[in-house]
Amino acid sequence: MSKYKLSWFLKLMLGLGLAFLYIPLVILVIYSFNESKLVTVWGGFSTKWYGELAENSTILEAAWLSLRIAVVSSLAAVILGTLAGYALARIKRFRGSTLFAGMVSAPMVMPDVITGLSMLLLIIQVQIFLQNSELLGWLYFDRGFFTIFLGHTTLCMAYITVVIRSRLVELDQSLEEAAMDLGARPLKIFFVITLPLIAPAIASGFLLGITLSLDDLVITSFLSGPGSSTLPQVIFSKIKLGLDPQMNVLATIMITIVGTLVIAINYYMMRQTTKREREAAEAYRQEKIALDA
């Protein structure tokens, strides 16, 4: 009897949690087709705000900039996070391992204001150095795409490292050890065996990096320059003047794109997992037949 009540309670909590998360998104999508300029008053079905958004060059340029930064910074963070996670998971102890693990995890626990301010001060010092250098003056850069990319890569790398490290820790190392016994080099083992096994974690880290980059406002505000306003900055500036129906349209488009991408990647990962399970079962069956013979 207690088990039945517990199951009912868990189902209720799950339903309330999903409702709390997704009902506002559903309402937002519905009101993106609202004809009224007042976003909280339904004035009839209309798609005119989609047309208005398509002609809003400010929002479109900011969205394109945010998307480029998100993809590039996530790719860089995946590469660095995979290397860092592999070092922390496979090389248990090395000189400075504790400091390295702490520095990798620091951006996750550090307030964004502190991270953004410290990176801004660092970039200013680098700019001053490059500006006064005769040999390296050609490397001088202004605040904009590159500086935002550095900030987002630093932030995303910390989270991706945790994801990759967790996957590597729980990974069965018997396949890697068997490959080493057969004479395979470490680099080949990594690309042929380890990398495919942690591919779902890498894909999850990449999606997480894109989400963090598209969502970041504080660090971007410190590192952006004139003409490099990202989508969160534009949305935040417009919200100060009142709610705009175009923001509902923009949010609906982003929800559709991100949702489609997540579903597609999850479907691909499930297919790959099923394929590996079938191959393992077939290999076990063939081995059993050979032993019986």
Phi, psi and omega in degrees: 000317179295326179295320179296318179295320179296317179297318178296320180295316180296319178297320179296315180296321178296316179297317179295320179296315179294321178296318180297326183279319193255339178298316176301324178293320178296317179297320179298316179296319180297315182284352173289343176258019180279132181283333183289148176284339176278115188290345181258001180240123181282124182243012181114162182281132178198151177247020185293332181288336174293320176293321177297319180294323180295339180258001180271097185293329181297312181291319181296318178295320178294320179294319179294320177296315179298319181294318179295316179296319182298315182292313183293314181293325178292320177298314179296319180293326178295317179296309180293320180293325177295316178296316180294317179296322178294318179296318181288329183273323185263324177263092190301308183228128172212165183298121181086014182295320180295316178295319180297315179297321178293320180291324178294322183275349185301316181300338180285326184258348180279135175302141182300329179296316180293316179298314180295318180295317180295320178291324177297315179298319178297315181295322178297317179296320178294319179297318178297317180297314182291326181292327181267356181268134179280327183276325185251014182298333181289347179273359183299141181222150175266163176290131183172227183303314186294316182291322176295321177301317179297316180295316181291325177296318178298317180292313184290327182300322182298314181290319181293324178300318179297318181295312182293318181297318180298320179292320180291325181295319182274359181283138178287121184273004183295325179294318178295318180294324177294320178295321177295322178296330179275001174097009179287143179282154182303321181294319178293321178299319181296313185282329184269325186248303187293313184299314177298327181289329180261010180303318177300322178293323178295317178297318178296319178296321179296315178296320177297320178297318178297318179297315180296320181292315180293336184269342189287135178236317188293305181298321180297323180297327178284325191260349181278158179234187179299132178080011181230047179279128179275174183298315177302324179294318179294317179297317181296321179292325180285326180297329179300330182268000181121161181289136181245129179302334179295335178293325175296319179295315180298316179296322178297317179296318179295319178298319180295315182294311182295318179298317178297318180296317180295316180297317181296316181291320177297320178296317179296317180294322177295321177297317180294319178297316178297321179296316180294322179295320178294319179295320178294319179295320178294320178296320178294320179296317179296321179294320179295320178296319180294323179289322179292327180287000000 
